[in-house]
Amino acid sequence: MVFGRKSYLEQLHRADGNGMIKVITGIRRCGKSFLLFNLFHKELLTRGINEDHIIKVNLEDRRNKKLRDPDALLRHIDGLMKDAGKYYILIDEIQLVKEFEDVLNSYLGISNAEVYVTGSNAKFLSKDVITEFRGRGWEIRIHPLSFSEYYDAVGREKAEALDMYYRYGGLPAVAQFERADDKQNYLREIFETVYLKDVLERNHLKNAEGLRELVRILASGIGASTNARRISNTFKSAAGLDITPATIAKYIECLQDAFIIGEALRYDIKGRKYIGSETKYYFEDMGIRNAILDFRQIEATHAMENVIYNELCQNGFSVDVGLVESYRRDHNNVIQRRNLEIDFVVNRHDERLYIQSAYALPSKEKVDQEQDSLLHVADGFRKIIIAGDRFSTAYNDAGILVVGLYDFLLGKIDLWK
């Protein structure tokens, strides 16, 4: 089963000739190496690039161990560049080379060299790209399979496919297993031996059990507002561990750097400012999240919210949590102030969307509940409810666009138009 990853191929194609080092980042096992060495290589050949002008170096291959020496790698690549034609240099797991920054920067001044690299996110993260390549690194962020990519390849009835996606996520290797126990065993194994190990080793963390318990807490509370102090209190009461809020904040940053979790900051819509007291965390892959909890607590409402967050991020949008003030009189005619939450405030350049995730809208009361916060936003940006029980998309009487979940996930609706 081959996943085409068309949107990422388009990004690689658009970056051709931009004079920068193209750096492919993303969570481990999401398909970075396959994208570069298989799909992109094949596309280059289709575009008429000669095979001898595509230089591929897989540094994870033991047979290429000598090329992990920076000078040996430079000599190897230079020796394959025979003429003035354009060469495409594809390097996998570049972090295995000492002083790899100098190696890559050496090709910035060579006009006929296009350099594309991947790196293990244990040592080669997006924030490193900003600092290491003197402003000449072009990041292409890769995610696990979107539901659309998954569904195009796997098929099945939509509801069944979505249930599988909620449960096992979108890592390409997992999608190819047929048996449920194979999927579960693979996800448990790579969380312990790849993701957790990477975070511990990269950041020199000593408290493996504390980190493991933190991801369990975050996995149990996806989509719930929290902060480091609250999590620290949870450690004390539930696990009997005394870990300071500062340490919790550091651990969370490490998990974000490894692309295991993403955050949605709380944003005061009326005040037009971020509120730093709490935030929400979502998992990059639902399969990893569920493996952390041994495939318990798979609630469709929370899974749907997490998948919507991921889909918005995969489309390159900035995603926050919105807060809007509301005032109403109680039964004693006293004005009460409320803070209403909007699940997602989605930004694209100077445009914005306000989105609520609703698993089902079975009654008018439920519709009113979901759209209450949206109706208290005074600006003219589009307001949307993504509904899991709707199979069509239309505006309701309040002017809210109600979008069917499948229309959204399968890209049938442009939310911005």
N, C-alpha and C positions, 0 to 999 in steps of 0.2 A: 504494500500500500504506500503510495507516494503522495505527499502533501505538497502542492505546488507553491505555496507561500508567495503568491503573485504580488501582493502589496509590497513585500520586502524586496523582491526582485526589481520592482519599479523604483524603489528608493535607491538601490545600488546602481541602477542604470542612470538615474538623475544625477547621482554624485560623481559620475564619470567625468573627469576633466576639471573638477573644481579646485585642483591644486592642493588638496588636503589628504591626510591619511584617513582612510575610511575605517572606522573602528566599530565592529559588530559586538554589541553587549547584550546581556540578558541573563536570566536565570539559567543555571546549569540544566542541561538535557532538554532545552527548548528547541534545539535544531540549528544552532549557529553554524556548526561545522558542516552539516549537510547542506545548508543554504549556500555556503561559500564554495565548497569543494565539489558539490554535485550540481545543484540547480544553477548557480551563477556561472560555473565553468561551462555547463551545457549551453547556456544562453550566449556566452561569449563566442563559442564555436558557431552557433546559429547565426550570429551577427557577422561572421566571416573572419574572426580573429584566428590566426594560425596557432596550432597547438604549441609550436615552439616559442610563441610569444606570450604564453601563459605559464608562469613559473609558480608551481605549487610546492609548499614546504609544510609538511605535517610534523610539527616538533614533538608531538606526543608519541610518534612512532619511534620505537627504540633504535631502529636502523638509522635514524637521523640524529642520534644523540650528539654526535660531534658538531652538528650545526647549532647546538644550543650555546656554543661559544660565539660571542658577538662578531669577532673578526672572521671566524670561519664562515658564518652565515653571510656576511658581507661579500667575502670572496666567492662563495657559491653563487649568489645571485648575480654579482657583477660578471662572473664567468659565463653565465647563460644569456646575458644581454649582448648580442653579437652585432647589432646594427642600430640605426637611428629610429627604427619603427617603435611604435608604442608597445610597451610590455605591461602585462597585468601580473602583479606580484601578490599572490594569495598565501598568507601565512596563518596557520592554525596554532593556537596556544602559544602566542608570542611571549607570554610572561615567563616561559621556561628559559628564556634567554636572559642572561645577566646584562644589565645596561641596555635593555631592549629599546629604551627611549632614544639613545644615541643612534642605534641601528636604523630606526624608522626615520628619525630626523635627517639622517644622511641622504635619504631619497627625496626630501622635500625640494631640493634644488635641481633635481634631474627631471627635465621636461617630458621625457618619454617614459616615465615610470608612474604607473597607477598602483598604489599600495592599498590592499585590503587585508585587515587582520581581525582575528577573533582572539579572545582571551578568557580564561577561566575567571568567572566573576569573583572567585575567592581572592584573586590578587590583581584584578584588572577591571576596575569599576568605572562607571560613567563619570564620577567626580574626578577620577584620575586623568581621564581624557582631557579635561579642561586645563589641568595644570602641567601635564607632562609634554605636550606637543606644541607649546608656545602659541596657542591659539590656532593651530593648524590641524586639529583633530576634528573629524566629522563623525559624530556618533549616529549609528543606526541601531535603535533599540528593538530587540526581538522579544516577542512574547510567546507563551504557549499558544496552541491552536485556538483561534476564535471559534465560537459555535458554528459559524458559517463554514469555516474551513473544515471543521470536524464533520459536520453534516454532509457537506459535498462529497467527502471521501467514504464515510461510514454508512450513510443512508439510514434506513429504517424509518418507521413512522416517527413524526416529529416529536410527539410527547415522549416516546420511548428513548429517542436519541437525546433529548434534553435531560431526561432523568439520568441517563448514563453520564452525560457531561457534568451534571451537578455532582454526581457521586465520584467520578474518577478523573475529572478535569481534562486538560487538553495537552498534556505532554505527548509528543508524537509516538514514543515507544509504547506508552500505555494504551493508546488508541488502537494499536495493532494486536494487542493480546485479545483472544476471544474469551477466555475463562475469567470469571470474576476474581477467583482466588489468585490467579497470576497477576492481575492488575493490582490487587491489594498488596500482595507480597512485594512487588516491584516498588510500589510507592513507599511502603514502610522502609524498605532497604535503602533506597536512595535518600530518604530524609535523614536517616541515621548516619549512613556512610559517606554521603556526599554533602548535603546541605548543612547539617549540623556540624559536621567535621570541618567543613570549609570555614564557617563563621568562627569556630573556636580557634583554629590554627591561624587564620589571617590576623585576627585581633588579639591573639595571645591571651585568650580568656581561660581562666582556670576552673570556673564554676560551671561545669557541664550540666549538672543537674539543675542549677538555677536557670540556665538558658533554656533547657528542655521544658521546665515548668512554665517559663514565661511564654513560650510558643503555645503551650497547652491553654493557658489563660487567654491569650489573644485569639486562638482558634475557637474557643468556646464563646467568645463575645464579638464575633465579626459584626460590624455595623453598629456597635454600641459605643457611645462616647465614653472616653476614659482618659486617664493621664497617669504619669509615672507614680505619683503619690498614692493614687487609688490602687494601682496594681501592687505597689509595695505593701499596702495594708492587706490586700488579698493574699499575698505570699505569707504574711504572718498568721492570718486567721485560718487559711485553708491548708497551707502546706507546712506551716511551722518553720518557715525560712525567713531570716531577717536580712533582707536585701534592700539597700537604701534606694530612694527615688533616683538619685544621680546614677547609680549603677543600672537601674532599670532603664533609664533614658539612654544610657550608653549601649545596652544590649539591643534596644529597639532600633537605634541608629545602625548597628551592625546588621540587623536583619533587613533593614531597608537597603543598605548598601549592597547586600547580596541578592536583592530583588525578590526576597521571599515574601515580604509584605509591602504594601503601599499605604499611604496615609491620605486622608481627606481632612484638611484643616477647617475649623469652624470660622465662618465669615458672616459678619454683621452686615446685612444687606442695606439697611437704612443708613447706618454709620459708615458704610463703605470701608471697613477695616477688619483685619483678622483678630480673632479672640484666641489668645494663646493658652487658655486654661485647660481645654480638653481637645481631643481629636478622635477620629475614627480610623480603624485599621482594617484593611482587606487583604486577602491572600492572593498572590499572583496566580496561583493554581488551586482550584478547589480539591483536586485529588490529593495534593500535599496536605492541605488543611484537614481533610477527612482522615488521612493516614495518621496524622498527629493525634487524633482523637479515636484511633482504632475503628473508624467508620461508624461511630456513634454520633448523635446530635446532627443528623443531616436534615435540617428543617428547610423545606422548599422556599419559605419566605426569605430566610437569610441567604440561602444559596442564590436565589434570584437577584437579590440586592448586590451581592458580591460579583456575580457574573455581569450585571449591568455596569458596575463600576469598572471592571476590567475591560469591557467592550469600549467604553468611553475613552479609557486611557490608551487602548490599542489604536484608536483613531487619532491619537495625538492631541487630545484635548486636556486642558487643565481642569481638575475636578476638586471642588470643595464641598463642604456641608454648609447650608444656608440657615441663618437665624433671622426671623422677622418678628417685630413686636406687634402685639394685638391687644386691644382694650375692649372690655365689655362689662356691663353691669351685672352684678349677681342678684340673688333674690331679695337682698336688702337695699338694692339700688346703689350699691357701692361699686365704683369703677375698679375693676381688677385688671392688672397687667399680666400678660402671658408672653412667653417666648415660644414661638412656633418654629418647628424645624422643617426645612426642605432637604430631602435626601441628598440631592446633587445640584450644585451650582456649577454649570459647565461653561468654560470660557474658551473662545477661539478668536484670537486677536482682539478686536474691539466689540465682538459679538458675545451674547450670553444666552444660555438656556437655563430654565428652572425645571427640574425633573423630580417627580415622585415615583417611587417603585411601589406598586400595589399588586400583591399576589392575586387578589380577586376583588371584584366590585359587584357583589351580589345584590346590593340594595342602594337606594337613594341615600340612606344614612351613611353607608360606607363611602360612597362617592363624595358626600359633603365633608366627611372626615378627612379624606385624602387631599381634597382640593382646598381645604380651609386655609392652609399656610400660603398656597399659591395666590389666592385671591387677596391676600393682604400685602402683596408686593405691588408697589405703585408704578414701577417703570413699565416700558412697553415691550420688554423682551418676551419671547415666547415661553409659555408655561405648558408643561407636558406631564401627563400621567402615563407611565408604561405599565400596562395591565396584563397579568398573566392569563386571564380568562377571556381575553378579547381576541377575535380572529380577524378583525377589521380595524381600520384606523379612521377616526372622524373627530370633528370638534363637537363638544357637548354644549348645552344651553348656556353655560357660564363662560364660554369662549376658551375652554381648556382643550388642548389637543390630546385625545386619548389614543394611545398607540398600542396596538397589539404586540405582545412580547416577541412573537415569531417574526413579525414585520420588522421589528427593531434589530433583532439578532441576525437575521438573514439579509440585512441591508436593503430591504425593500422600500424603506422610508428615509428620505433625507430630512432629518430633524430641523435643519436650518432654513428650509424653504416652506 
